[in-house]
Amino acid sequence: RFVAIARRSGRRWFVGALSAGAARTVTVPLRFLGAGSYAARVVDDELGETHRTVSAKTTLRLRLARNGGAVIELTP
């Protein structure tokens, strides 16, 4: 019903999430990040683009519209 995948390029991470069917809220734990803090640029169907500081201890909540998606760019 939904998928989230993370890819790394150098020190930056990119996370994509896609949903099929009904709108939903999904959680994405960021345990894969290294030590320290990261600047997160989150673009989702409900809020548009938002920015925040995250770490490996953070779990993000993404709001996906019906047949929607989201993307996160994480930069140390």
Secondary structure, DSSP 8 states (H G I E B T S, - for coil): -EEEEEEEETTEEEEEEEE-SS-EEEEEE-TTS-SS-EEEEEEETTTEEEEEEE-TT-EEEEEE-TT-EEEEEEE-
